[in-house]
Structure formats: structure tokens, C-alpha cells
Amino acid sequence: MGEKLTVETTRIMEERFGCDTLLSLATVEAGVPSVRIVNSYYEDGAFYVVTYARSNKMRQIADNPVVAVCGEWFTAHGMGENLGHVKAESNGEIMSKIRVVFGEWYDNGHVDEEDPNTCLLRIRLTEGVLFHHGTRYDIDFREVS
């Protein structure tokens, strides 16, 4: 297993992914993997994605929450979790950040916050490999609060 997040790896993760980032997200259904690109935002050991509760990815995550992600010299495993409607009170703090981060496209008609199926997916990272300027960091995210 890797080392816990350090000040250095936290800084790299926040610099690289604490913005609107395209991320490959892989799920598995009946032993068959599926991968797609999603817009994501990273904070405190997790990626956040605004998506649709009835999408294939959310159906697959409900059946098997173990996922894999990949983007910009980073690969990881994590646990996908539907946090519910984007306008739920419990999502207020993180959604206020996400609306700003995704501001360039969020209100262009692609996202309908009035639809109760528009949901927030959290991917809590468990372990990952980060490359930065020729250095490999094996990270254990499980201790991130």
C-alpha cells in the first residue's frame, strides 16, 4: 500500500484536479467494464461529478460501488456514492463550489437542477498512483477525512 497523502501530494492533487477536470470513470457490470469521460472536481480525497441518477454509470455504481478513475498522470480506485439531488441541503456547501468550478458550461442547458434525478456522485478514493515531474507517488487515500 502507498503512503498517506502528504503536504506535497495534497498540493499536487489540488492544483491538478481542484478545477473542472476531465476524468475517465470506469464501472463494472456483470464482469464487463465500462468507461466514460466525466467533468469532475477534486476535494479532500474525493472527486465530485454532477450526473443523472438513471444513467448507466449510476445504475452500475448502485450494484457495485467500486470504480476506477484516470486522468492527467493519475490513476486510482475508489468507491462511488450517490449523494442525492444536487439541490439537497446536505449538498449545499460542495455544490456552491461546483457551480463556480463548472461555471463555464454548467448553466448552458446541459444540467437541469429542477429534475430530481440530477444528482451528485462522490468518488471517495481508496488508493492511487500520481506522477509528477518524474516522481511516482503511491497514495493511500483511506485516511483522508
N, C-alpha and C positions, 0 to 999 in steps of 0.2 A: 504494500500500500504506500501511497505517497505521503508527503508531509502536509501538515495543515496549511491553510492559507497564511502567508506571511505578509508583512507590510508591502514588500516588493510585488508579490503575485497579486495581492489585492489591488495595488495601484495599476498594474498592467491590465487586469480584468476590467476595472472601472474605466480606464482610458479607452480600451479597445471595444468594450461591449456596453458601456453605460450611455448608449445613444441608440438611435434607430439602426439596428444591425440585422442584415440578412443572415439567417441561421438555417442550416439543414436540420430537420427534425425527423427522426426515424421512429416508427412504431412497428409492432408485430401483431399479426392476426393469423391464427391457425398456422403458426410457424412460418408465415410468409412476411418478410419485411416490406414496409412502405416508407418512402422518404419524400419530403416536400420542403420547399423553402418557405420560411415564415419571417415576418418582421418581428424583432424581439428587442427587449430591453433588459439589461442585467443589473441586479442589485442584490447585495448581501447573499451571495451563493446561489442565486436563482435567476432564471430567465422568465420573463413575462411576455405573453402573447395574447392579443385580442383576437378571438376567433368565434366560431359558431358551434353551439352545443350539439347540433345534429350533424356536424361534419364527420367524415370518416375518421379523422385523427382523434376526435373526442370520443367517438364510439370505441375505437381501438384502445385508447387510454383507459376508458372505464373498465374494459375487460382485462387489460394488462398495463398497469401504470409505468412499467419500466420502459424508458425511452433512451435514445442516444441523440446527441447533437454534435454538429461540426460546423466550424466557421473560423476564418482568419487565423490559421495556425493553432487551432484549439479543437480538441475532441473530448467528449465526456459522456458519462452515463448519468441518468437522473430518474426522478420519479415525477410523473405528470399528475397534476391535480387540477380539477375544475373548481375554481373559486367562486363560481356562480356569475350572476348577471353583473355587467360592468358598472351598473348604477347602484349596486347593493352598497349599503352603508359601510359594510366591512371592507369594501374595496376602495373606499373614497380616497384614502391617502395615496395609495400606489397609482390609482387611475388619474389623479391630478398630475402626477409626474408623467405618466404615459401619454396623456393627451398633449402635453407640451413636446415630449420627445418625438412623437409621431405626428406632430402638428402640420408638417408639410403635406401630408396626404389624408390624415385622419377624418377630416370633415368633407371629403370630396365625393361623398355618396357611397363609398365602399363599406363604411361602418354605420349600422343603424342601432344606436343605443336604446331606442324605444322598443326594439324587438327583444323580448325576454330571453331569447336564445343566444343573444350576443353575450359572450362570456369571456372571462379572464382565465387563461391557462397559466399556471405556475409550474415551472420545471425546477424542482429542487435538485441541484447537482449532488452527486454522491462521490464521484472521483473523475479526474480528468487529466489530460496532458496538454500543457501550454508550452509553445515555443516562442522565444523572444530573443532576437539578436544572437542566434546560435546556441542559446541555452535551453535545455529541456527542463520543465518543471512538472513533476508528478504530484498532483494536488489531491488531498483528501478533504472534500468539502463537508463531510458529515458533521463536523464540529461547529459549523457556521450557524449562528442563531438566527 
